Amino acid sequence: MESTYELTLPLKSGVRRIRTTLRPELDETRKVVTLFGAAVDVTDQHAIKEMRANAETLNSELGEFVS
């Protein structure tokens, strides 16, 4: 049972987007005994995704304008 979350963190240096994944280790009674986790800064990936979407929108609008 793994859970992934994305957080937006407002920092003094700017807003960062962080993806955190958590996975518990359970004992035989299904009690959490250890929690493994990883956090990755995905700010640049989100910026690229937004730029790509904007470019596709502009390209579509240009195609409609030229037609």
N, C-alpha and C positions, 0 to 999 in steps of 0.2 A: 504494500500500500504506500505509494509515493505521491507526494503533493508538490505542485509547483505553483508559485505565486510570482506576480510581477508587481513591483512597488515603484512609485515615483518619489524620489527623495529630493526635496529642495535643500540644497547646500549653499554655502557662501560662494562657492566656485561655480554654481549653476545647478540646474536640475539634472539629475541622473536617473536612469531607469535601470532597475536591478531585478534580475530573475533569480529567485531562490528556490531550490529543490530540497525537500526534506523527506527522509525515509526512516521510519522507526524500526528498531530491532525489538521483537517481542519475545517474551519467555513463554514457557508452556501454558501459562494461564492467560496469555495474550496481554500481559502487562508490558508497557514500554520500559525497556531496560537501557537502551541506547538510542540516541537520535543522530543520524548522519545527515549532513547538510552541505550544500555548496551554493555559493552566490556568484553570479556573473554580471558584470556591467554590460547591458545590451543597448545603451544609449545610442551608439553609432549605428547599430543594426536597425533601430527604429527610425532614425533620421534617414537612412538610405531607403527604407521601405516607404516613408512619406514622400521623399523626392521622386521615387519611381512612380508612385501613384499620381503625383502632381504632373509629371511628364506625360503619363498616359492620358490624363484628362486634357492637357493642353494639346497633345497630338490629335486626340479625337475632335476637339473643338476646331482646330486648324483644318482638319479634314472636312468638317461640315462647312466651314467658311469658304474653302477653296472650291468645293463642289458646286 
